[in-house]
Amino acid sequence: MSRPRLVLASQSPARLATLRAAGLDPEVVVSGVDESSVVLDDPEALAEALAELKARSVAAGLSDALVVGCDSVLELDGEIHGKPGTPAAAARRWRAMRGRSGVLHTGHCLVDTATGRELARAARTVVHFADLDDEEVSAYVATGEPLHVAGAFTIDGLGGAYVTGIEGDPHTVVGIGLPLLREMLAELGHPWHALWRPELRQGA
């Protein structure tokens, strides 16, 4: 069985590292799309639509590839939160989140350019945040890490100490759900192990 060409339509180092740790070795092609062009009130629909936008943009320029696009948004008090962008916004976000729980919606879109088939799915993960004091909020924001990640937090970086628990697939909090992606690939006829790096596929 030949190994399909896998392309990640994301510049996220965390998504790339997650896929590599799982035995895959995707190419990275950044979509460069304008995420602000998508406006939806439903957080799950928004996450899926953004993932579709990224995957379709990259897939349009490729042949015979499996293109994966992802995007995450945090839902808190019925409001949608993406990347805060500025220190002031990140600090406000953490003052609102601390000691509470939010729902992270991570959209996935998979496009098989060889067949033209496309799938879109979203994963839902509940995230419980530690009750940070003002000094901790200021220190974390000052690192710059929360400014450019969905929900203003990570679990695979400095923010890991400030997440007390999750309900759902932990990979989705990093930005890409491995069990969900495996199911999507299988639905399009590509077994997960077929995408492993060659040195891992002995006898597979």
Steps between C-alpha positions, in 0.01 A plus 500: 500500500649833394512781752261784413632855487377682810493879508429708810335830412621672815802686629440370854816339642286318756284331235808398304672363810187305597480332159871422498482350849221275371723364224393722213721738304280757326611775269400846617329743265367811673163606365537872562123545500322791666330340801306820571302439182304224677239624748269249665321501836531126560850411632501146361385617158761778507783259584393269217461785251847636578651154463323460165625839382861408577485148354323603180738789442805272514333208321418721201869511408584133552437169330503151649521616862311472825464852636412560865378835627418575864382787712396543862279744686416521870143534619454673837168630629352446156757729339760399241867573563784449254855631529509806728773672298599762759626481861199698623256262333687194629495636855128571481440151367690336784329707766170374358613135466689443824341250735240412238445269203461564129429290193763481228359423156758371253396475138663256260473489122655226288518533122613215275608686187537176303128422531354841584339362815485717810402448862450754780461414866531679832619374838375643829720505810421648841798679654527579872719799586696562819403795718795726419567812704569833330877458526483162325280641226740788441804271497344258254380774267845662509652184349303563182386139474125555550474782246503284188320181600128427505352566841822663624642178643701187419541167674826410326686815602517750783122495537497131592536590869181705482270229363374276779316250284326424174204290392557361152793429271808686630641528148217734401621749759834504319306565182444172316303196614686182409214251559264720299752543218555123493125446457481761222792346313347154528171633362687617191674163466837577660596288805687696766800266495539556126611856578769401749857585412669219302716383792184438705318301232704182505245225464209746508 
